[in-house]
Amino acid sequence: MRPRWWGTSPEIRELKDTAAAYANQIQVLTLRSAELEAHDARLIERLRQLGENVAALPAQRRPSP
């Protein structure tokens, strides 16, 4: 016999589906973040190639989660 806190099969299935959806979203966001970091690196390199024609602004601090 299962403990009461285990829930029913539909509840468990719904929780698994929700966890899978969150995992997929995390994967999408991780890939997008990597794309943006690569794009930033390309832009920074282009700015370096421009030399003294471009003034650098101080880096912004990321907000704490």
Secondary structure, DSSP 8 states (H G I E B T S, - for coil): ---GGG--HHHHHHHHHHHHHHHHHHHHHHHHHHHHHHHHHHHHHHHHHHGGGS-----------
